[in-house]
Amino acid sequence: MGPSMGERSRSLTRRRDLLRALTAGLAVAAVGAVTIDITTAPAETETAGDKRKARYQANSAEVRDFYRVNRYPAR
């Protein structure tokens, strides 16, 4: 004869509790991993003066190539 109805419901309850605990543990681990990455991010090294300085170099190779390529005739 198989397990009684009471034994079956107790084993189902244990399985559900185990699944809930496992899910909660994974969620806590995921949140912990995300917060660790955020808190260990490197600080910015640029100063206020560095942020305001001009970065465009009119005679750089990239700018010259851009304008050279855009002078090609349209097909």
Beta strands, then each sheet from edge to edge (+ up, - down):
end
